[in-house]
Structures are given as C-alpha cells and as structure tokens.
C-alpha cells in the first residue's frame, strides 16, 4: 500500500510530465528525480509553472537523452527533474 507521500509524488510526477507533453517539448518523458546534479546551480530551469493548488511554483529542469534507439529524434525523449518553491 502506498503512503500519502508516495501518492503525492506520483501525482506531481504525472502533472509535470503532462505539462511537458502539453508544451510539445517531447513525446516521451523519463523521470530523473534521483539526478540531483540536474538541479544544481549552473543549470537553470527550462520553465516554471504553478502547482495544482496554486501556492507553489514548480521549476522543471530538462536534459536530452543520449544513446537513443534508431529511428528516434533527439526531441522525442527527455529526462526531467523538478523542484517546488514558494511563490
């Protein structure tokens, strides 16, 4: 059985991936929340948008995937990470 925190994380992951697809940044997205270096200081978020509740901002970091299978473009698949910040 999932805890409340895991359920909330899954919901936010789905919300962010839907936003990436809606903005037509990529067709397929891969969650890379364990990649902490993606969020460190020299990198800047690709875009920001409000959380579903509206009290926080979600900063989304994107990197292109390397080593794609044949027939896929670079823009077809991306890895994403995000962090929440207060407005």
HUSULJO-V809728 format. One record per residue. N is the residue number from 1. PSI is psi in degrees with one decimal (* if undefined). Layout:
n->N psi->PSI
n->N psi->PSI
//
This chain:
n->1 psi->136.4
n->2 psi->144.3
n->3 psi->172.0
n->4 psi->-40.6
n->5 psi->-43.2
n->6 psi->-38.6
n->7 psi->-42.4
n->8 psi->-41.8
n->9 psi->-43.4
n->10 psi->-40.0
n->11 psi->-43.0
n->12 psi->-39.3
n->13 psi->-45.3
n->14 psi->-39.7
n->15 psi->-43.8
n->16 psi->-43.1
n->17 psi->-36.5
n->18 psi->-37.5
n->19 psi->-39.2
n->20 psi->-44.0
n->21 psi->-37.0
n->22 psi->-36.4
n->23 psi->0.7
n->24 psi->39.6
n->25 psi->-36.5
n->26 psi->154.9
n->27 psi->-37.5
n->28 psi->138.1
n->29 psi->147.8
n->30 psi->128.8
n->31 psi->124.0
n->32 psi->45.6
n->33 psi->-15.3
n->34 psi->-7.3
n->35 psi->88.7
n->36 psi->-33.8
n->37 psi->-23.6
n->38 psi->-28.8
n->39 psi->1.4
n->40 psi->172.2
n->41 psi->-42.0
n->42 psi->-21.8
n->43 psi->141.2
n->44 psi->151.2
n->45 psi->144.1
n->46 psi->-38.9
n->47 psi->165.3
n->48 psi->146.8
n->49 psi->157.1
n->50 psi->150.5
n->51 psi->166.5
n->52 psi->-33.6
n->53 psi->-22.5
n->54 psi->-2.9
n->55 psi->-7.1
n->56 psi->159.1
n->57 psi->138.6
n->58 psi->119.6
n->59 psi->121.1
n->60 psi->127.5
n->61 psi->133.9
n->62 psi->141.3
n->63 psi->145.3
n->64 psi->146.1
n->65 psi->144.0
n->66 psi->158.8
n->67 psi->48.9
n->68 psi->151.6
n->69 psi->161.4
n->70 psi->144.0
n->71 psi->-3.6
n->72 psi->140.0
n->73 psi->165.3
n->74 psi->-30.1
n->75 psi->-1.6
n->76 psi->-33.4
n->77 psi->134.2
n->78 psi->156.1
n->79 psi->142.0
n->80 psi->155.1
n->81 psi->155.2
n->82 psi->160.0
n->83 psi->151.0
n->84 psi->137.1
n->85 psi->148.6
n->86 psi->150.4
n->87 psi->*
//
